[in-house]
Amino acid sequence: GAGVSQSPSNKVTEKGKDVELRCDPISGHTALYWYRQSLGQGLEFLIYFQGNSAPDKSGLPSDRFSAERTGGSVSTLTIQRTQQEDSAVYLCASSSFLGRSYGYTFGSGTRLTVV
Amino acid sequence: AQTVTQSQPEMSVQEAETVTLSCTYDTSESNYYLFWYKQPPSRQMILVIRQEAYKQQNATENRFSVNFQKAAKSFSLKISDSQLGDTAMYFCAFMKLGDSNYQLIWGAGTKLIIKP
């Protein structure tokens, strides 16, 4: 696609439920990030995929969080047994690093609200 | 480890004025990129401008320009003739080059408000 697509745009879930957030990166982009952004705050790194390398999971806040990237394209961020502190905007970004494309393109994010 | 510092949590200027947002970083690397991203209320992160560390010439993109001082590890963003649509959060970011791990290190952001 022309840009990074994230779905759903907004998600309201009950505490304790599992949620899946989806990211469709730009076709051909090998690098993909997930970030979490709480209201009015900066970006909190969650996980980073680069090509066929093992993902950098060092930012995942707990074992309730996991992510996968199938076929080097679509990525899914799963949060199990959601807690109210998980409420935030989850942003996905991708890049190709071809030529002068040393910059990441972001999706519009998923706003997760845990009630 | 690299760090990025944005010392201005919030700034406010009148429309048409010029405003400068500061960013400093700490690294022992010599080969890297620096970025400014804008995040309006719509929450979409938009790349504003990018600077390659090996280039001495400051990057410019229309009304946006940077003052890159490599020795001082400073990377400020100047917005000329500010417009209401420039109201947003602005984030400075650092990326090391030279290996296959193109991770970004982010500053905490500066909230910029353009007043009519």
Chai-1 contact restraints between the chains, C-beta under 6 A:
chainA,res_idxA,chainB,res_idxB,connection_type,confidence,min_distance_angstrom,max_distance_angstrom,comment,restraint_id
A,A31,B,Y102,contact,1.0,0.0,6.0,A-B,restraint_1
A,G42,B,W106,contact,1.0,0.0,6.0,A-B,restraint_2
A,G42,B,A108,contact,1.0,0.0,6.0,A-B,restraint_3
A,G42,B,G109,contact,1.0,0.0,6.0,A-B,restraint_4
A,L43,B,W106,contact,1.0,0.0,6.0,A-B,restraint_5
A,Y48,B,Q103,contact,1.0,0.0,6.0,A-B,restraint_6
A,V89,B,R43,contact,1.0,0.0,6.0,A-B,restraint_7
A,F97,B,Y102,contact,1.0,0.0,6.0,A-B,restraint_8
A,Y102,B,Y33,contact,1.0,0.0,6.0,A-B,restraint_9
A,G103,B,L47,contact,1.0,0.0,6.0,A-B,restraint_10
A,G103,B,R50,contact,1.0,0.0,6.0,A-B,restraint_11
A,F106,B,M45,contact,1.0,0.0,6.0,A-B,restraint_12
A,S108,B,Q44,contact,1.0,0.0,6.0,A-B,restraint_13
A,G109,B,R43,contact,1.0,0.0,6.0,A-B,restraint_14
